[in-house]
Amino acid sequence: MLAILLALAAAALVAPLWVRALGRNAFYVLALVPLGGLIWVIANWGSTQRVRLEWAPSIEMNIDLRFDSLAAIMSALVLGIGALILCYCARYFEDDEPRLGVFAAEMVGFAGAMFGLVTSDNMLLLFVFWELTTVLSFLLVGHNAEQANSRRAAIQALLVTAAGGLAMLVGLIILGEANNSYLLSDLLARAQPPNGLAVNVAVVLILIGALSKSAVVPLHFWLPGAMAAPTPVSAYLHAAAMVKAGVYLVARLAPVFAENPVWHPLVLTLGVVSMLLAGLRSLEVVDLKLVLAFGTVSQLGFLIVLVGLGTPDAALAGVAMIVAHALFKACLFMVVGIIDHGAGTRDLRRLSGLGRRAPGLCGIAILASLSMAGIPPLVGFVGKESALGAILEADTLAAPARVALAAGVVLGSMLTVGYSIRFVWGAFADKPHVARPTAHGAHRVRRVADYATESAGTTADSGVPDGHAREDGGWHAPGALFLAAPAILAVASLVAGLGAPWTDRLLSPYAGTFSEELLSYLSLWHGFTVPLALTVLVIAGGIALFRLRDRLRDPTRPRLGNADRAYDAALRGMDQLSLRMTGAVQRGSLPLSQATILGTLIILPSVLLALGTRTGVELRLWDSPLQAVLGGIMVAMALGATVLRNRLASVLVVGVTGYGCGVIFALHGAPDLALTQFLVETLTLVIFVLVLRAFPAEIEAGRATPFKARRAVLAALVGAAVTVLGAFAVAARTAEPIWHRIPDAAYQFGGGKNAVNVLLVDIRAWDTLGEISVLVVAATGVASLVFRSRRFGSAPRAADSPHYDPDLVSWLPAGRLVDRADRSMVMQITTRLVFPTIMVLSVYFFFSGHNAPGGGFAGGLTAGLALTLRYLAGGRYELGEALPVDAGHLLGAGLTLAAGTAVTSLFFGAPPLSSAIFEVTLPVLGHIKLVTALFFDLGVYLIVVGLVLDVLRSLGARLDSELASNETTSVSGGSAR
């Protein structure tokens, strides 16, 4: 299984190269990959295979794959029909089709995602593949991105299925926690399924995800809109693969949750409603592709009913209908693509006489349509008759519910027969009142672009590829290779029906997963039974509905509703709501925004604390008098910042509060936090000073903010609220604090005595990796805003200056370029002497951080301060002399090194970001203990240095350059005057 997944992933990666080399014929080569997977599935049919790869076992994120009877059925459809669709693409597209290589990669990648979905045993892994199919579906539906309706359809499908997927994720997490395992196999093996309110909520959420994926009413409207995709996408994703994902999930969970109180009301009711509403729409629309699209929604409702009924007989009928539907619906979509390709239209009102001009294609369509209508001896008849029998014998339902369900399915099956006849008649019948399409008449020649919208109910002419001139009065006859894929599927429908006992042996093992005994079997002839009588009634009713088709299309008759318009109305409502909320909350006033945030911080926790009961709250004002002294200084400095008018003085007194916090950390025995606080506070002060250069020294009288009692009260309330929350948070602890175990765990697992640093680079290194990734993204975003077009890059070196004189002597290489009025010889001498020492200290912090205060973050900040000192003493040219490297390159190298350390351990069979410890004794250096987390810490070091460089070159060197340019312009202007 894992080999199949990797092969499909590799094929997707190289697909663009193959298409570039072989053109459209590359699809034949790509088809060999899923074909090879199909051979493996056939060879292992009837067996149970498992694959387990541990990744993050503590959070149940392991790669657990399981191949069983249901997975075998779905895998055969995904891989087998996927191979045929790829062969079909080789004749459907032309070599000059835009983005054909990307399309091929997405199709193969989708096959891999679907295979992973149906073989996943871990529910979290299943969700990952579930969302992969959503993303790839979005890309495939929006393949013709230059068309507005393709973009709309892609976004619509993405929003509906992704929202359903998020609901499903919550349900899976609840279910996994309730089951104490995220493995589906563990869930299915339970003697008693989990129950309770939380489980009922989880079942509802999972069903929302499944029903949205399988386009069941009321979440069905995205599927007809997705007909904007090229026909191969519709034949694969929307007939054989993606829309079956929800059906598969319901079938997978039915053995456990079919008796859950929320299961049947949702599954059976919505399934029957989908059959009826979508079946009626199939008799109304005039686009052949839309006829099949609404028919797919109707059939998906039928499948949901069968696999969700929860009896072995219904399960057998359900998987039989899944196979039958995949065969005939994929075949018919490909037939529509051939008609569109050769006639230039899919509008059944414009098609006439294709049955005489394309008898082979007509025969294929008739065979598949007979299966869709449930006519013997096709497999559709075998599955549908078994389904009717299973519903009538479903003892899990009360008699009235059984009768109502059977009546709904019979009526929906009549609609299926009606639109099956209408499809064949609309595509191939002679219509005397219809003029045949001509190559240069009403239908213009252009590339294939399939599109359809539910609201319109029809499409414009979809055209044919360039170079395909229509023959025989406007019909371009398809070649044998073009017909091969749909012909194979049509013949398979016939063979599976004629060989019903053989089909039964292949499919019945899934029905055996239910606790009850399997009573029925698949057969072409069960005798004169009630299901046979209902089948006759269905066929007669379907013929009658076809004859009444014109009345069903009466434009004056009000429709039952349009979900597509409801979707548009919902989006408009959300837009209006967001505008009103933004207008009420975000009025462009920074004080108002801050007051809203701080008011929420005060009110919400206070109300919750008042409603709850908390005891044992203790508050010590201080542990030593020194803390009280520091607190008084910090309060005085904070108050001073509110009244000072000098900007620099305000920044300095705010900095004192930060340094005071660092001293408190040190007094509490947290040297790492204290060191980091001091370094960050120092760097922050430097950044403020750099920014304040562009502002006047004093706040202008007109801009000074007078004392406002409301703000003072708000500030006091925030301080009180934070204090109370802190006290309650400390008192809320009931178990032994985890920090008691951290020092031993840090040394035992991380090989270091500094628990803080080991936490950052080993125990919770995933968090650190996420944080530094955000830091890199933020730095890149800020640089983009500041530099507008691109990063400032490496700061210019001294030799780049027009005033550079190599004969002049200076303590710093670029110090001679600083204006005499701003130059400080003492500063330059001190910097020349201190800079190497600070850099050595930076390296010391980096290497000692695993066992003593320090680490990559502290070392990087120290190096950043050393660079800041060089800049302050020698100007912007001194930065280029100190470190002539692009800050973006440092950021990228650091993130690559950190992420590479995370991945490398996987190649050695260890969990990601796990540390390996090497100890060696050298003659001079003595005993050396090297932990591989050091390389992760090096990535952190580089990122911090790169961030400081970005700050210095944006707020420092770039601003210096602009100020110098402005001064030059002013001087030139004055001279001119």
C-alpha angles and dihedrals in degrees: 000000000000090000090054091051092049092046092052091047091050092047090052091052095051096037095096090053092050092048090050090051101039104022117215091341087074087081089071090056092046090051089064090070098061088037089059089049090051090054089054091050092051092046091053097040112139095022131100117233128185134193123186126184116175113223110150105355095171090068096034092251100141130136100249116171125181128187114199138143097292092042089050092054094048093042091053090054094044096048101032098047089037090059091049092048091053090052089049090052089058089069100028096062131051125230092251094054106134117249091004093146092053090047091053091050091050093049093051091043090052090054089053093048092050092048090051091048096054094044098045115116094178109078092213091052089048088056091052091055089042091059092043088060089050093053094044090047088054091053094045096046089049094048091120090055093165089070117081094215091054091053091047093049092048093050091045092052091046095050095047099043095038092050089050089048092054090051088049091051091058089049092050092051092050090047093047092051092046090050094043087229137069093209117111090209090059090049093050092047094058116113090214121030118232114266142182137092094296091053091049090053090048091052091051092049093048091049090051089057093045095047093047090051092048093046097240118168126302091023094046103098096089092066098062088044090052088066083091084084121095112275095254088059091051092047093051109029100030100037112025110017130012099038088050090062092082091045089050092052092050090048091049094052098036095088088060106032106028089105094047109121094238096044106078098039091056102036101041098038097047091041094056092043089053091051093053103039096043091043090056091049090052088061091051107047121083101204110096090217091053091049088059092041095056088040088056091053089050093049093046088056088053092050092049089053093051100045091040097051090085103220126115093238092051090046091054091047089046096056090043089055091045089057093042093049093049091051100046099034096049088047093051094047089054089049089055089051091053091048091049090046094051105031101032096231143067095197106118089207089066100042121091136157099010089130090067096040096044107029093160093054089044091053091051091050093047092051093051092043091053089055091048091051092048098244119157137282092026123098090246089067092049092052096042095049090049089049093054090049093048092051092049091050097043102128091181088077129065115251095255091049090048092052093046091049092048091048092051092049092048091051091046090049089053088056089049091055090047097053091041090059090043091053094053092042093046094048103039113014125107110251110188093197093055120087113222115248115253130207094243102025130075094341117068122213117245141126121304110274117163116199139156139164127206094220094056095041092207141053139227118250108298095204132205132267119279112272096029102112111188117244133198096038097322103329122116106203115226120237126241093258090052091054096043100084098049090041091056091051093047092050090046089056089055095044093048089052096047090045094048094144090053090047089050092055090052097048105033097079089075091056087055090067088077118087096236125082117263108244104173134057137194114266140146091230126037094159128252099330138154092258089055090052090049090050090055089048090049093052093048092047092048092053089050091050090051090054089051093049095113091056090050088055094053103141092206092060112093114242124237091247140298115242091188090062090045088055091052091048091050092052091048090049092050091049092051092046092050091049092051093047091047091048091050098044107024105051096151093261114126094197090052092050092049092046090052093051095044092044089055089050089055102041105039100050092039092054092047092048091048092052094047130065119240127171137178096047110162128181125192114193093210144340095219135013089247089068090055090051091050091047091052091051092049092049091049091050092048091052090046091055089061095056104034115103096193107092096210092049090051091053092049095052090047087052090055089060089054093050089048089055089052091052090052089053089053092049090053092055098258104124093162092057091043092051092048091046092052093048095046092046091050093049091047090053090052091051091050091050091050091052095045091060088079092053132070114265094240130045107250116248092241092053097047111115114227122224112283119194093205092060092046091051091047091051092049092049092050091052091048092047093051091048093050092046090051092051093049092045092055091047093049093073111108103160131061109287113255092225089076088071099037099084093053092043091049092055096038099046104019100036094229138109095209100085093189095057093041089053091053099046102029122011096041098015091133088065090049091049090053092047095050090046089056089046092054092047091048092048091050091049094049091047090051091052094046098042094036095199106029143334117294085241122200111358112251115268125232093258089059092065118096088221095056114128114184092197094063116095120225137165088234123040092237098027092100089063094062114102112261091237090058099035120107116191091193090053092050094047092047091048092049089054100038101040096075090046092052091048091051088049089050091053090046091053089049096051097037095046095094092062105017137029110302135055138168094306095050092042092050092049090050091051089047090054090050090054089047090055091052090050095049092049101039106024130231095317090058090064090062090051093048097047117000094190131113110253090221090058091053092049092049094046092050094050091046092051093048094046091043090055088053093052100039094070089061090065089058094051095256129121115269116279092011113147128236119205123215122186125190137161117222127191098243104018095045124206112003125190114193122191117192089224083078089078090053088050089050088058089053089049093053093046092053092048090047091050092051090049090051090053094047093047095045103038092025120028096025092048090047090052093051093045090050090048091050092049091050090050091049092050091048090049092049092049091050091052 
